[in-house]
């Protein structure tokens, strides 16, 4: 593939809108489909997404698709729906253009990473995974951002990176699809833990320890699954952990912050349209780790708090009471 001129975007949420803006800035024709036609129309007609990016001006020239099959003629399709909807939405895609997964998570019912889901639904179709430290609002505002694009076909990675690179947006390509997918999933669980630490007032020391030991959990699992350590220490792993655990725009961190201050999961989620991917990912990542004999105590504590009615203080005490061990284990 020598060039990508027409990009389809599946999803009218904050990240889908931001990627559509990037593609337009890079000089590409962009067609966006949203499950809510009103959102796609507002983006195309009014240059606004008042539901997911209120107050932000959207790039001009984005076209709205009334039907998903209108994206069949695109040179590449960015799949920007919630992780738990990837299977259902991907099954409706037509055409043979490369699909770039832009969802971070693990499918709850199967325990599969997003590329594994796409391989099942669209076997043989060219695929890539885009992930990294990237708040949608900052991307729309044109602030500097760097991400990873992973694909087995290195030439496809180069072309995709070039098709999205616009000004201060820098995509780096890699062939480690598994590592990029795993980093984007696990960091959401760790961000909930980071929010709990902050909401509970446990201090900066605890926050730093949480990120460091959380990364160790990600690295153990990733290497057991065959991911490259350099990927996990890169943008889509450690980079995304740093952003999501500290950035105030992180939905996962915000959930943890609310839990740390005493809110319940049900109260926090009530009336919210945006998905908090770490909530569904926590049990799925633990199931994957269990099959490989990998310990992930921080992720296990988050899952216990979210889904097993564990007390925050008891979960924290249990983590601090774990046997001492040599670092690196």
N, C-alpha and C positions, 0 to 999 in steps of 0.2 A: 504494500500500500504506500503510495507516494504522497498523498495529500488527503486531508479531511476538510471539506469545504462546508458541509451541511451537518450540523449536530442536533440530534434530538435529545430532549431532556424529559425524563419521566418523573414527575413530581413537582408540585408547586409549593412545597414547604420552603423554609428559609434557605437550606443548602441547595436545593434544586434551583431556586431563584438566583442565588449567588453564582452558581456555576453557569447558568444561562447568561448572566451579565458578563462573566469572564470570557465566555466564548464569543460574545458580541464584540467585546473590546479587542479580542484577538483577530477580528475581521471575519468571523464565521457567520454564515446564515444559521439561525437558531429557531427551532420549533419546539414549543413546550406543551406537554400534556399534563393536566392535573385531574385527579379524581373529582375535584370540585371545579366545574367549568367556570364558575364566577371568578375564581382566583386566576386562572389562566387568562381570562378576558381582561381582568384588571391589570395584570402585568403587561399585556400587549397593548391595551387601549390607553390606560391611565398611567403607565410606568410606575405602578405601585403594587405592593402586596400588604395591605393593611392588616391581614390576619397574622402573618408570620414575620413581617419586617416593617412594622408600623413606623412611619416617619422617614423611611429611606426611599430615595429616588432610584428607580430601576432603569437600567440601560435601555435606550430606544431601539426599536427594530426587532424585538423578540416577537415571533409569531405564535398564535395560540392554535393548538390542534383540538378539534372537537372530538376526534376518535383516536384511540391509541394506534390503530393500524396506519394512520397518516404518517407515522415515523418510520415506516418500512423503507422509504426511499432515502433516508438519511445515511451519511457515510459512517457515522458512529452514534451510538445511543448511550446516554448517561442514565443509569438506573438509580434514581435518588428517592426511593421510597423507604419506609421503615424496614428494619431487618426482618421483622416477623411477617412482612407482606411481600418479600422478594420472590418467594416461590410462586405465589398466586399471580403477581404482576408479570413476572418473567414469562410465565406460561402463555400469556396473551400477546407477547411480542411476535411480530412477523418480520420477514426479511432476513438478510444474512450479514448485516453490518456488525462490526465488533460491539460488544456490550461492555461498558465500563461500570462496574459496581461501585457505588458511592455510599453504601449503607454499612454501618459499623455494628456488628453484633454476631450472635450465634443463634441459629434457629432453635427455638425452645423445644419443639416437639421431636426434633431429630438429632439435636446436638451438633449439626453440621455448620461449618463456617460458610460465609456467603458464596465464595467461589465453588465450594462443594455442592451447594444447592443449585447454582446455575449450571454446573456440569450435568446434574441429574435432569434438569428441566430442558436445557438446550444443549444436548451433547454435540460436541464438535464445533460449536460456534465460537469464533474468536472472542476472547474475554480478557479483561484487565480489571485491576482493583485500585481504586484511588482512595487514599487515606492520608492523614497527617494532622498537625496542629492548625486548625482552621475554623475560627468562628465565622459564620456566614455574614453577620453584620459587618465585621471588619473587612471581609473580602468585598462586599458591595461598596463600602466606603473607599475602597482603593488602597487599603493599608498593606504593607509588605507581608507576604505569606509564602511559605514553602511547603510542599506536600510530596508524597511518594506516589508513583504510578507503577504498579507491578503487573508484568505480563510475561508469559513464557517466551513469546516472540519478541526479541529485543528490538527489532526494527519497528514493530507495532508500538512498542513503548516510546521510542524516539518520536514517531509521528504523532502519537497522542499528546506527548509533552509539548511538542511544538504547536499543536493546534489549540492548546489551552493557555500557553504562556502569553501573558499580557502585562507589560509594564513591570509592576512589582510582584506579580504572581509567578513563582518559580516551581515547576514540577521537576522532580528527579525520578528517573526510571530505574527499575530493578527487575530481576527475574524471580524474586522471592515472593511469589503470590501468597503463599501460606503465612509467611512472617508478617506481611503488611496487613492481611486480614485478621490475624490473631491479635496484633498490637491494638488495632482499632476497636476490637471487642473487649479485651481485658481491661483496657484503660478506663472504660466506662464504669466498671465495678469498683476499681480503685478510686475513682473520683467520688463515688458515693461515700466510701470510707473516709476520704479526705474531708468531705463536707461534714461528716459526723464529728471528726476530730476538731474541726473549727467550731461547729455549733456547740460542742461540749466544753469548749474553752480549754483544750488540753495543751495549747501552746505551740510555738514554732518548732521546738525540738521534736515533738511528737509528729508534727506535720512532715518534717524532713525525714524522720525515721520511716513514716508510713510510705512515702514515695519510694525510698530506697529499698525497703523490704518488699514493697509491692512489685517493684520492677524485678526483684529477684524471683518472685513467684512467676511473673510473666516469662522470664528468661528460662526458668526450669521447664515450664510447660512447653514453651516454644521449641526449645532444643530437643525435647523428647519427641516432639511431633515432626521434627526435621527442618524447622525454621533456621535461618542464618542469624547468628548473634549480631552481626553488623547491621542487620535490618532492625532487630529489636532495640539496638542502641541508637537507631536513627530516628528520622522524623515521625514515622508511623508507629513507633514504639515509645521510647523514652520521651521524644519530643511531644507527642500527644498526651502522655501522662502528665508532663509538667504543665501544659496548657489547661487540661481538663480538671486537674486537681486544684489549680490556683485561680483560674480565670473566672470572674464573676458572671460571665455569660454562659457558663456550663450548666446545662439542665441537670446532669447527674450530680455534680457538686451541690447544686441548689437543693436537690432532694435530700442529700445527706445533711446539709446544713439545717434544713427544716426538721429532720429526724433528730438531729443532735440537740435541737432546742425544744424537743418534746412533742412535735407533731406526729400524727400517725401517717402511714403510707396512704391510706384511703382518703384522709383529709387533704393531703398534699395533692393527690392526683385528681381530686374532684373538680370537674369543670375545665380541666386542661386539655387542649387539643394536641399539643406537642408530645411526642413519645419520649420517655426516659429509658433509653435502650439498656442501661445497666441493670434495671430491675428484672427483665426477662433473661438477661445474659448470665447473671450470677449463678443460678442453679445449673444452667447448661454448661458453663465453663467448668464447674466443679465435677459434673458427671464425666466430662471428657478427661479431666485430670485424674479422677478416680480410676478410670479404665487403664491409665498409664502408670498408676502408682505414684503420682506426683502430689505432694502436699502443698496446699494453698490456703494457709490459715486466715489470712486477711480476707480473701474472697469468701471463705467459708463463714467468717463472722458476719460479713455483709448479708449473705444469703440467710443466715439464721435470724438476723434482725428483720429482714424484709418478709421472709416467708415462714418462719418457725416461731414467731412471737418471742424471740429471745430479748431479754433486757439489754439495753445498750451498755449499761455499767457492767453487767455480768460478762458480756462479750469482750469488753475492753480488758477486764480483769483476767479473763481466760487467755487472751493474747499475751499479756504481760507475764503470766505465770508459766508460759511454755518453757521447757528445759533449755538451758543455755547451750549454745553450740558454736562451732567455729564459723566465722564469716565465710560466705561463699557456698554455704550449704542451705 
